[in-house]
Amino acid sequence: MGKRLKRITVTDPLSYLKLMSLTQNARFVITDSGGFQKESYWASKRGILPMPQGGWQEITDTGWHTLVKDVVDADWESLISNILEPFNYPTNIFGDGKAAEKIVKIIGDRINL
């Protein structure tokens, strides 16, 4: 087993606060959790997704997370090397966070507020 693989920590399920604390201090994540894919994106952590489906396509389409469909035959050393390469953080892939303001303005304009 490669030296990088020996440094991976596998855990039982964690509380949200513990999970996010570990995430903030991680170099990258490996997860099959759809929810954690988003959390790790928002924490600016790249990820490897060992799952047959793409999860959040917005994240995988940018290359921020790498989908691994064949976990058994995957070249984990290469996957980890690639995920650690410098990569520009894809901003606002889920929007700019101002949807409510835009909706209120549109409704207000329609009813002349």
MMTF fields as JSON, N, C-alpha, C and O atoms, coordinates in Angstrom:
{
  "mmtfVersion": "1.0.0",
  "mmtfProducer": "UNKNOWN",
  "numBonds": 451,
  "numAtoms": 452,
  "numGroups": 113,
  "numChains": 1,
  "numModels": 1,
  "chainsPerModel": [1],
  "groupsPerChain": [113],
  "chainIdList": ["A"],
  "bondAtomList": [4, 2, 8, 6, 12, 10, 16, 14, 20, 18, 24, 22, 28, 26, 32, 30, 36, 34, 40, 38, 44, 42, 48, 46, 52, 50, 56, 54, 60, 58, 64, 62, 68, 66, 72, 70, 76, 74, 80, 78, 84, 82, 88, 86, 92, 90, 96, 94, 100, 98, 104, 102, 108, 106, 112, 110, 116, 114, 120, 118, 124, 122, 128, 126, 132, 130, 136, 134, 140, 138, 144, 142, 148, 146, 152, 150, 156, 154, 160, 158, 164, 162, 168, 166, 172, 170, 176, 174, 180, 178, 184, 182, 188, 186, 192, 190, 196, 194, 200, 198, 204, 202, 208, 206, 212, 210, 216, 214, 220, 218, 224, 222, 228, 226, 232, 230, 236, 234, 240, 238, 244, 242, 248, 246, 252, 250, 256, 254, 260, 258, 264, 262, 268, 266, 272, 270, 276, 274, 280, 278, 284, 282, 288, 286, 292, 290, 296, 294, 300, 298, 304, 302, 308, 306, 312, 310, 316, 314, 320, 318, 324, 322, 328, 326, 332, 330, 336, 334, 340, 338, 344, 342, 348, 346, 352, 350, 356, 354, 360, 358, 364, 362, 368, 366, 372, 370, 376, 374, 380, 378, 384, 382, 388, 386, 392, 390, 396, 394, 400, 398, 404, 402, 408, 406, 412, 410, 416, 414, 420, 418, 424, 422, 428, 426, 432, 430, 436, 434, 440, 438, 444, 442, 448, 446],
  "bondOrderList": [1, 1, 1, 1, 1, 1, 1, 1, 1, 1, 1, 1, 1, 1, 1, 1, 1, 1, 1, 1, 1, 1, 1, 1, 1, 1, 1, 1, 1, 1, 1, 1, 1, 1, 1, 1, 1, 1, 1, 1, 1, 1, 1, 1, 1, 1, 1, 1, 1, 1, 1, 1, 1, 1, 1, 1, 1, 1, 1, 1, 1, 1, 1, 1, 1, 1, 1, 1, 1, 1, 1, 1, 1, 1, 1, 1, 1, 1, 1, 1, 1, 1, 1, 1, 1, 1, 1, 1, 1, 1, 1, 1, 1, 1, 1, 1, 1, 1, 1, 1, 1, 1, 1, 1, 1, 1, 1, 1, 1, 1, 1, 1],
  "groupList": [{"groupName": "MET", "atomNameList": ["N", "CA", "C", "O"], "elementList": ["N", "C", "C", "O"], "formalChargeList": [0, 0, 0, 0], "bondAtomList": [1, 0, 2, 1, 3, 2], "bondOrderList": [1, 1, 2], "singleLetterCode": "M", "chemCompType": "L-PEPTIDE LINKING"}, {"groupName": "GLY", "atomNameList": ["N", "CA", "C", "O"], "elementList": ["N", "C", "C", "O"], "formalChargeList": [0, 0, 0, 0], "bondAtomList": [1, 0, 2, 1, 3, 2], "bondOrderList": [1, 1, 2], "singleLetterCode": "G", "chemCompType": "PEPTIDE LINKING"}, {"groupName": "LYS", "atomNameList": ["N", "CA", "C", "O"], "elementList": ["N", "C", "C", "O"], "formalChargeList": [0, 0, 0, 0], "bondAtomList": [1, 0, 2, 1, 3, 2], "bondOrderList": [1, 1, 2], "singleLetterCode": "K", "chemCompType": "L-PEPTIDE LINKING"}, {"groupName": "ARG", "atomNameList": ["N", "CA", "C", "O"], "elementList": ["N", "C", "C", "O"], "formalChargeList": [0, 0, 0, 0], "bondAtomList": [1, 0, 2, 1, 3, 2], "bondOrderList": [1, 1, 2], "singleLetterCode": "R", "chemCompType": "L-PEPTIDE LINKING"}, {"groupName": "LEU", "atomNameList": ["N", "CA", "C", "O"], "elementList": ["N", "C", "C", "O"], "formalChargeList": [0, 0, 0, 0], "bondAtomList": [1, 0, 2, 1, 3, 2], "bondOrderList": [1, 1, 2], "singleLetterCode": "L", "chemCompType": "L-PEPTIDE LINKING"}, {"groupName": "ILE", "atomNameList": ["N", "CA", "C", "O"], "elementList": ["N", "C", "C", "O"], "formalChargeList": [0, 0, 0, 0], "bondAtomList": [1, 0, 2, 1, 3, 2], "bondOrderList": [1, 1, 2], "singleLetterCode": "I", "chemCompType": "L-PEPTIDE LINKING"}, {"groupName": "THR", "atomNameList": ["N", "CA", "C", "O"], "elementList": ["N", "C", "C", "O"], "formalChargeList": [0, 0, 0, 0], "bondAtomList": [1, 0, 2, 1, 3, 2], "bondOrderList": [1, 1, 2], "singleLetterCode": "T", "chemCompType": "L-PEPTIDE LINKING"}, {"groupName": "VAL", "atomNameList": ["N", "CA", "C", "O"], "elementList": ["N", "C", "C", "O"], "formalChargeList": [0, 0, 0, 0], "bondAtomList": [1, 0, 2, 1, 3, 2], "bondOrderList": [1, 1, 2], "singleLetterCode": "V", "chemCompType": "L-PEPTIDE LINKING"}, {"groupName": "ASP", "atomNameList": ["N", "CA", "C", "O"], "elementList": ["N", "C", "C", "O"], "formalChargeList": [0, 0, 0, 0], "bondAtomList": [1, 0, 2, 1, 3, 2], "bondOrderList": [1, 1, 2], "singleLetterCode": "D", "chemCompType": "L-PEPTIDE LINKING"}, {"groupName": "PRO", "atomNameList": ["N", "CA", "C", "O"], "elementList": ["N", "C", "C", "O"], "formalChargeList": [0, 0, 0, 0], "bondAtomList": [1, 0, 2, 1, 3, 2], "bondOrderList": [1, 1, 2], "singleLetterCode": "P", "chemCompType": "L-PEPTIDE LINKING"}, {"groupName": "SER", "atomNameList": ["N", "CA", "C", "O"], "elementList": ["N", "C", "C", "O"], "formalChargeList": [0, 0, 0, 0], "bondAtomList": [1, 0, 2, 1, 3, 2], "bondOrderList": [1, 1, 2], "singleLetterCode": "S", "chemCompType": "L-PEPTIDE LINKING"}, {"groupName": "TYR", "atomNameList": ["N", "CA", "C", "O"], "elementList": ["N", "C", "C", "O"], "formalChargeList": [0, 0, 0, 0], "bondAtomList": [1, 0, 2, 1, 3, 2], "bondOrderList": [1, 1, 2], "singleLetterCode": "Y", "chemCompType": "L-PEPTIDE LINKING"}, {"groupName": "GLN", "atomNameList": ["N", "CA", "C", "O"], "elementList": ["N", "C", "C", "O"], "formalChargeList": [0, 0, 0, 0], "bondAtomList": [1, 0, 2, 1, 3, 2], "bondOrderList": [1, 1, 2], "singleLetterCode": "Q", "chemCompType": "L-PEPTIDE LINKING"}, {"groupName": "ASN", "atomNameList": ["N", "CA", "C", "O"], "elementList": ["N", "C", "C", "O"], "formalChargeList": [0, 0, 0, 0], "bondAtomList": [1, 0, 2, 1, 3, 2], "bondOrderList": [1, 1, 2], "singleLetterCode": "N", "chemCompType": "L-PEPTIDE LINKING"}, {"groupName": "ALA", "atomNameList": ["N", "CA", "C", "O"], "elementList": ["N", "C", "C", "O"], "formalChargeList": [0, 0, 0, 0], "bondAtomList": [1, 0, 2, 1, 3, 2], "bondOrderList": [1, 1, 2], "singleLetterCode": "A", "chemCompType": "L-PEPTIDE LINKING"}, {"groupName": "PHE", "atomNameList": ["N", "CA", "C", "O"], "elementList": ["N", "C", "C", "O"], "formalChargeList": [0, 0, 0, 0], "bondAtomList": [1, 0, 2, 1, 3, 2], "bondOrderList": [1, 1, 2], "singleLetterCode": "F", "chemCompType": "L-PEPTIDE LINKING"}, {"groupName": "GLU", "atomNameList": ["N", "CA", "C", "O"], "elementList": ["N", "C", "C", "O"], "formalChargeList": [0, 0, 0, 0], "bondAtomList": [1, 0, 2, 1, 3, 2], "bondOrderList": [1, 1, 2], "singleLetterCode": "E", "chemCompType": "L-PEPTIDE LINKING"}, {"groupName": "TRP", "atomNameList": ["N", "CA", "C", "O"], "elementList": ["N", "C", "C", "O"], "formalChargeList": [0, 0, 0, 0], "bondAtomList": [1, 0, 2, 1, 3, 2], "bondOrderList": [1, 1, 2], "singleLetterCode": "W", "chemCompType": "L-PEPTIDE LINKING"}, {"groupName": "HIS", "atomNameList": ["N", "CA", "C", "O"], "elementList": ["N", "C", "C", "O"], "formalChargeList": [0, 0, 0, 0], "bondAtomList": [1, 0, 2, 1, 3, 2], "bondOrderList": [1, 1, 2], "singleLetterCode": "H", "chemCompType": "L-PEPTIDE LINKING"}],
  "groupTypeList": [0, 1, 2, 3, 4, 2, 3, 5, 6, 7, 6, 8, 9, 4, 10, 11, 4, 2, 4, 0, 10, 4, 6, 12, 13, 14, 3, 15, 7, 5, 6, 8, 10, 1, 1, 15, 12, 2, 16, 10, 11, 17, 14, 10, 2, 3, 1, 5, 4, 9, 0, 9, 12, 1, 1, 17, 12, 16, 5, 6, 8, 6, 1, 17, 18, 6, 4, 7, 2, 8, 7, 7, 8, 14, 8, 17, 16, 10, 4, 5, 10, 13, 5, 4, 16, 9, 15, 13, 11, 9, 6, 13, 5, 15, 1, 8, 1, 2, 14, 14, 16, 2, 5, 7, 2, 5, 5, 1, 8, 3, 5, 13, 4],
  "groupIdList": [1, 2, 3, 4, 5, 6, 7, 8, 9, 10, 11, 12, 13, 14, 15, 16, 17, 18, 19, 20, 21, 22, 23, 24, 25, 26, 27, 28, 29, 30, 31, 32, 33, 34, 35, 36, 37, 38, 39, 40, 41, 42, 43, 44, 45, 46, 47, 48, 49, 50, 51, 52, 53, 54, 55, 56, 57, 58, 59, 60, 61, 62, 63, 64, 65, 66, 67, 68, 69, 70, 71, 72, 73, 74, 75, 76, 77, 78, 79, 80, 81, 82, 83, 84, 85, 86, 87, 88, 89, 90, 91, 92, 93, 94, 95, 96, 97, 98, 99, 100, 101, 102, 103, 104, 105, 106, 107, 108, 109, 110, 111, 112, 113],
  "secStructList": [7, 7, 2, 2, 2, 2, 6, 7, 7, 7, 7, 1, 7, 7, 7, 2, 2, 2, 2, 2, 2, 2, 2, 2, 6, 7, 1, 7, 3, 3, 7, 7, 7, 2, 2, 2, 2, 2, 2, 2, 2, 2, 6, 6, 7, 7, 3, 3, 3, 3, 1, 1, 1, 7, 1, 1, 2, 2, 2, 2, 2, 2, 6, 1, 3, 3, 3, 3, 1, 7, 6, 6, 6, 7, 7, 2, 2, 2, 2, 2, 2, 2, 2, 6, 1, 7, 7, 7, 7, 7, 6, 6, 6, 6, 7, 7, 1, 7, 2, 2, 2, 2, 2, 2, 2, 2, 2, 2, 2, 2, 6, 6, 7],
  "xCoordList": [0.845, 0.0, 0.889, 1.899, 0.52, 1.321, 1.332, 0.46, 2.342, 2.474, 1.3, 0.914, 0.722, -0.435, -1.644, -2.389, -1.846, -2.999, -2.915, -3.945, -1.72, -1.558, -1.978, -2.276, -2.005, -2.338, -3.815, -4.217, -4.635, -6.074, -6.719, -6.433, -7.589, -8.316, -9.738, -10.451, -10.151, -11.515, -12.208, -11.668, -13.415, -14.119, -15.515, -16.076, -16.056, -17.481, -18.196, -17.545, -19.516, -20.24, -19.908, -19.735, -19.824, -19.45, -20.576, -21.437, -20.567, -21.503, -21.125, -20.001, -22.065, -21.807, -20.619, -19.747, -20.581, -19.496, -18.136, -17.159, -18.065, -16.805, -16.389, -15.219, -17.362, -17.082, -16.53, -15.545, -17.148, -16.691, -15.352, -14.556, -15.098, -13.796, -12.701, -11.661, -12.934, -11.959, -11.823, -10.722, -12.925, -12.896, -12.03, -11.233, -12.178, -11.394, -9.895, -9.097, -9.516, -8.104, -7.606, -6.442, -8.486, -8.114, -7.54, -7.844, -6.724, -6.231, -7.255, -7.345, -8.033, -9.103, -10.004, -9.683, -11.133, -12.047, -12.346, -12.23, -12.732, -13.271, -14.623, -14.703, -15.691, -17.026, -17.992, -17.834, -18.994, -20.106, -21.392, -22.49, -21.252, -22.395, -22.693, -21.836, -23.916, -24.318, -24.278, -23.845, -24.728, -24.704, -23.29, -23.005, -22.413, -21.037, -20.279, -19.313, -20.713, -20.099, -20.252, -19.299, -21.463, -21.701, -20.933, -20.321, -20.959, -20.259, -18.764, -18.145, -18.187, -16.753, -16.466, -15.423, -17.384, -17.222, -17.211, -16.324, -18.189, -18.275, -17.08, -16.722, -16.465, -15.27, -13.997, -12.886, -14.165, -13.045, -12.116, -10.906, -12.69, -11.9, -12.28, -13.455, -11.29, -11.533, -11.909, -11.655, -12.519, -12.981, -12.932, -12.951, -12.866, -12.956, -14.257, -14.517, -15.079, -16.392, -16.448, -16.641, -16.282, -16.343, -17.792, -18.294, -18.454, -19.862, -20.224, -19.609, -21.221, -21.575, -22.288, -22.206, -22.971, -23.67, -22.837, -21.95, -23.115, -22.307, -22.575, -21.837, -23.587, -23.868, -24.237, -25.091, -23.608, -23.865, -23.07, -21.874, -23.754, -23.104, -22.447, -21.438, -23.01, -22.403, -20.958, -20.097, -20.703, -19.358, -18.442, -17.301, -18.938, -18.085, -17.822, -16.748, -18.791, -18.578, -17.439, -16.768, -17.217, -16.135, -14.769, -13.741, -14.752, -13.498, -13.069, -12.037, -13.866, -13.512, -13.536, -12.66, -14.533, -14.595, -14.435, -14.886, -13.795, -13.557, -14.41, -14.342, -15.203, -16.063, -15.28, -14.573, -15.406, -14.748, -15.832, -16.394, -16.121, -17.198, -16.746, -17.53, -15.487, -14.969, -13.962, -12.763, -14.462, -13.64, -12.555, -11.44, -12.87, -11.93, -10.714, -9.581, -10.943, -9.841, -9.267, -8.426, -9.706, -9.22, -7.74, -7.257, -7.048, -5.652, -5.659, -5.588, -5.744, -5.921, -4.728, -4.904, -3.542, -2.363, -2.481, -2.215, -2.878, -3.04, -4.194, -4.089, -5.292, -6.435, -6.042, -6.383, -5.327, -4.913, -3.899, -3.978, -2.952, -1.989, -2.702, -2.367, -3.688, -4.424, -5.249, -5.314, -5.869, -6.733, -5.908, -6.427, -4.634, -3.762, -3.096, -2.447, -3.255, -2.698, -3.433, -4.628, -2.74, -3.421, -4.578, -4.468, -5.665, -6.879, -7.669, -7.889, -8.092, -8.865, -10.239, -10.958, -10.593, -11.89, -13.007, -13.016, -13.961, -15.069, -16.131, -16.858, -16.214, -17.118, -18.547, -18.787, -19.468, -20.886, -21.528, -22.398, -21.132, -21.74, -23.18, -23.933, -23.571, -24.956, -25.694, -26.758, -25.146, -25.771, -24.984, -23.974, -25.461, -24.737, -25.272, -24.789, -26.266, -26.815, -27.812, -28.211, -28.22, -29.129, -30.476, -31.16, -30.859, -32.119, -33.319, -34.211, -33.352, -34.498, -34.656, -35.772, -33.558, -33.62, -34.174, -34.998, -33.722, -34.179, -35.667, -36.398, -36.106, -37.521, -38.398, -39.425, -37.996, -38.764, -38.845, -39.904, -37.749, -37.753, -38.695, -39.473, -38.64, -39.511, -40.972, -41.79, -41.311, -42.697, -43.122, -44.218, -42.235, -42.53, -42.772, -43.691, -41.951, -42.121, -43.438, -44.076, -43.839, -45.077, -46.329, -47.34, -46.252, -47.442, -47.274, -48.022, -46.266, -46.023, -45.823, -46.46, -44.934, -44.621, -43.544, -43.155],
  "yCoordList": [-1.183, 0.0, 1.244, 1.285, 2.242, 3.452, 4.257, 4.108, 5.114, 5.907, 6.855, 7.121, 7.372, 8.258, 7.511, 8.038, 6.287, 5.512, 5.188, 5.064, 5.053, 4.758, 5.928, 5.738, 7.132, 8.318, 8.679, 9.706, 7.856, 8.104, 7.618, 6.522, 8.451, 8.099, 7.714, 8.495, 6.524, 6.055, 6.113, 5.647, 6.692, 6.859, 6.268, 6.036, 6.032, 5.758, 7.082, 8.126, 7.069, 8.331, 9.331, 8.959, 10.608, 11.68, 12.691, 12.783, 13.444, 14.56, 15.606, 15.617, 16.475, 17.501, 18.375, 18.64, 18.822, 19.713, 19.027, 19.634, 17.786, 17.043, 16.828, 16.981, 16.473, 16.261, 17.528, 17.47, 18.661, 19.905, 20.362, 20.978, 20.069, 20.383, 19.584, 20.133, 18.311, 17.476, 17.915, 17.913, 18.286, 18.725, 19.968, 20.05, 20.926, 22.152, 21.877, 22.628, 20.806, 20.484, 19.402, 19.003, 18.937, 17.893, 18.519, 19.666, 17.767, 18.226, 17.95, 18.708, 16.875, 16.525, 15.531, 15.084, 15.179, 14.216, 13.096, 13.259, 11.96, 10.851, 10.554, 10.27, 10.618, 10.421, 9.864, 10.078, 9.146, 8.731, 9.416, 8.998, 10.449, 11.186, 12.407, 13.268, 12.465, 13.611, 14.91, 15.941, 14.862, 16.062, 16.53, 17.726, 15.596, 15.966, 16.455, 17.208, 16.032, 16.573, 18.091, 18.818, 18.558, 20.008, 20.675, 21.724, 20.081, 20.671, 20.79, 21.803, 19.761, 19.826, 20.857, 21.51, 21.005, 22.062, 23.421, 24.237, 23.671, 24.966, 25.187, 26.326, 24.091, 24.203, 24.314, 24.315, 24.406, 24.529, 23.321, 23.456, 22.141, 20.904, 20.067, 19.787, 19.678, 18.794, 17.418, 17.086, 16.619, 15.323, 14.243, 14.501, 13.018, 11.813, 11.142, 10.927, 10.81, 10.234, 8.799, 8.58, 7.813, 6.407, 5.932, 5.294, 6.255, 5.902, 5.771, 6.412, 4.942, 4.724, 5.916, 6.094, 6.718, 7.899, 9.14, 9.11, 10.207, 11.41, 12.308, 13.273, 12.04, 12.932, 14.308, 14.435, 15.332, 16.708, 16.991, 17.278, 16.907, 17.061, 18.426, 18.556, 19.451, 20.785, 20.752, 21.466, 19.92, 19.848, 18.975, 19.348, 17.824, 16.929, 17.488, 17.271, 18.205, 18.791, 19.802, 19.976, 20.466, 21.45, 20.794, 21.431, 19.506, 18.82, 18.988, 18.457, 19.732, 19.949, 18.619, 18.351, 17.797, 16.443, 15.46, 15.717, 14.348, 13.318, 12.095, 11.539, 11.685, 10.523, 9.254, 9.187, 8.251, 6.955, 5.887, 5.536, 5.372, 4.386, 2.981, 2.201, 2.645, 1.301, 1.39, 1.553, 1.283, 1.474, 0.411, 0.71, -0.812, -1.923, -1.772, -1.977, -1.419, -1.333, 0.073, 0.306, 1.004, 2.383, 2.475, 1.736, 3.377, 3.666, 4.773, 5.956, 4.386, 5.334, 6.267, 7.439, 5.779, 6.651, 7.796, 8.948, 7.49, 8.534, 9.466, 10.679, 8.9, 9.737, 10.75, 11.93, 10.271, 11.161, 12.188, 13.361, 11.762, 12.711, 13.804, 14.983, 13.409, 14.38, 15.333, 16.528, 14.823, 15.668, 16.673, 17.706, 16.372, 17.286, 18.346, 19.261, 18.225, 19.219, 20.548, 20.556, 21.661, 22.97, 23.041, 22.566, 23.632, 23.685, 24.909, 25.105, 25.723, 26.916, 26.534, 25.749, 27.098, 26.844, 27.389, 28.576, 26.522, 26.985, 27.69, 27.043, 28.996, 29.765, 29.79, 29.658, 29.961, 30.192, 29.15, 29.495, 27.897, 26.891, 26.596, 26.023, 26.976, 26.801, 28.138, 28.232, 29.16, 30.474, 31.434, 31.071, 32.661, 33.697, 33.944, 34.839, 33.161, 33.319, 34.452, 34.808, 35.019, 36.165, 35.865, 36.781, 34.603, 34.21, 34.877, 35.374, 34.893, 35.481, 36.958, 37.419, 37.699, 39.128, 39.303, 40.184, 38.467, 38.562, 38.235, 38.89, 37.232, 36.837, 37.953, 38.29, 38.529, 39.621, 40.8, 41.413, 41.125, 42.245, 41.971, 42.846, 40.766, 40.412, 40.489, 41.058, 39.922, 39.959, 41.408, 41.824, 42.162, 43.57, 44.351, 45.167, 44.108, 44.791, 44.41, 45.24, 43.162, 42.688, 43.245, 43.485, 43.448, 43.964, 45.431, 45.971, 46.07, 47.505, 47.926, 48.869, 47.226, 47.638, 48.689, 49.152],
  "zCoordList": [0.0, 0.0, 0.0, 0.701, -0.773, -0.877, 0.411, 1.267, 0.529, 1.758, 1.954, 3.092, 0.869, 1.01, 1.538, 2.364, 1.069, 1.513, 3.002, 3.664, 3.529, 4.949, 5.83, 7.009, 5.272, 6.06, 5.997, 6.544, 5.34, 5.271, 6.563, 7.047, 7.104, 8.312, 7.944, 7.314, 8.33, 8.125, 9.479, 10.483, 9.502, 10.776, 10.724, 9.653, 11.893, 12.02, 11.789, 11.747, 11.637, 11.456, 12.567, 13.727, 12.184, 13.102, 13.224, 12.348, 14.306, 14.426, 13.378, 12.876, 13.058, 12.05, 12.438, 11.611, 13.685, 14.106, 14.037, 13.599, 14.46, 14.395, 12.933, 12.581, 12.093, 10.679, 10.038, 9.302, 10.308, 9.688, 10.258, 9.549, 11.523, 12.103, 11.401, 11.037, 11.217, 10.507, 9.052, 8.503, 8.434, 7.042, 6.879, 5.944, 7.772, 7.686, 7.75, 7.19, 8.429, 8.589, 7.621, 7.675, 6.745, 5.785, 4.513, 4.184, 3.814, 2.508, 1.42, 0.453, 1.559, 0.638, 1.352, 2.452, 0.736, 1.338, 0.351, -0.863, 0.909, 0.131, 0.756, 1.951, -0.038, 0.523, -0.514, -1.716, -0.02, -0.878, -0.414, -0.781, 0.38, 0.912, 0.046, -0.155, -0.459, -1.254, -0.469, -0.984, 0.771, 1.602, 1.887, 1.842, 2.177, 2.493, 1.257, 1.379, 0.077, -1.138, -1.162, -1.442, -0.864, -0.851, 0.282, 0.081, 1.465, 2.61, 2.321, 2.647, 1.712, 1.42, 0.331, 0.354, -0.619, -1.629, -0.937, -1.189, -0.069, 0.621, 1.55, 1.848, 2.006, 2.852, 1.993, 2.524, 0.688, -0.259, -0.247, -0.43, -0.031, -0.044, -1.253, -1.487, -2.003, -3.144, -2.629, -1.472, -3.497, -3.044, -4.095, -5.299, -3.595, -4.418, -4.018, -2.834, -5.015, -4.767, -5.278, -6.474, -4.39, -4.813, -4.879, -3.954, -5.992, -6.123, -7.602, -8.455, -7.904, -9.304, -9.944, -11.16, -9.167, -9.684, -9.392, -8.538, -10.085, -9.976, -8.796, -8.595, -8.011, -6.899, -7.413, -8.291, -6.881, -7.305, -8.564, -8.514, -9.693, -10.988, -11.134, -11.828, -10.484, -10.559, -10.055, -10.569, -9.05, -8.47, -9.327, -9.597, -9.75, -10.541, -11.935, -12.495, -12.501, -13.839, -13.841, -14.858, -12.719, -12.652, -12.476, -12.703, -12.066, -11.768, -10.322, -9.912, -9.539, -8.131, -7.375, -6.553, -7.655, -7.106, -8.265, -9.382, -7.982, -8.992, -8.686, -7.589, -9.649, -9.511, -9.824, -10.83, -8.964, -9.164, -9.189, -8.152, -10.387, -10.532, -10.168, -9.627, -10.458, -10.185, -9.037, -9.259, -7.831, -6.631, -6.51, -6.084, -6.877, -6.708, -7.618, -7.182, -8.862, -9.825, -9.975, -10.844, -9.149, -9.257, -8.879, -8.021, -9.523, -9.201, -8.144, -8.476, -6.884, -5.782, -5.628, -5.294, -5.861, -5.778, -6.779, -6.434, -8.018, -9.044, -8.709, -8.886, -8.227, -7.849, -6.776, -6.859, -5.778, -4.686, -5.185, -4.821, -6.01, -6.577, -7.362, -7.242, -8.169, -8.984, -8.125, -8.414, -7.088, -6.257, -5.451, -5.027, -5.241, -4.498, -5.391, -4.886, -6.694, -7.614, -7.441, -7.145, -7.619, -7.543, -8.542, -9.672, -8.114, -8.927, -8.479, -7.283, -9.423, -9.069, -8.543, -9.161, -7.397, -6.769, -7.652, -7.977, -8.047, -8.887, -8.033, -7.279, -8.154, -7.296, -7.841, -9.041, -6.922, -7.227, -8.133, -8.932, -8.034, -8.905, -8.503, -9.29, -7.302, -6.859, -6.803, -6.189, -7.431, -7.422, -6.555, -5.951, -6.503, -5.769, -4.361, -3.668, -3.927, -2.579, -2.457, -1.348, -3.57, -3.528, -4.176, -4.632, -4.221, -4.865, -4.194, -4.881, -2.867, -2.164, -2.518, -2.761, -2.551, -2.911, -4.322, -4.565, -5.243, -6.633, -6.743, -7.486, -6.01, -6.042, -5.483, -6.071, -4.343, -3.735, -4.696, -4.83, -5.361, -6.311, -7.468, -7.847, -8.041, -9.162, -8.75, -9.474, -7.589, -7.116, -6.858, -7.232, -6.214, -5.94, -7.219, -7.281, -8.251, -9.529, -10.192, -10.839, -10.03, -10.672, -10.004, -10.664, -8.69, -8.001, -7.625, -6.809, -8.243, -8.071, -6.631, -6.161, -5.92, -4.547, -4.526, -3.454]
}
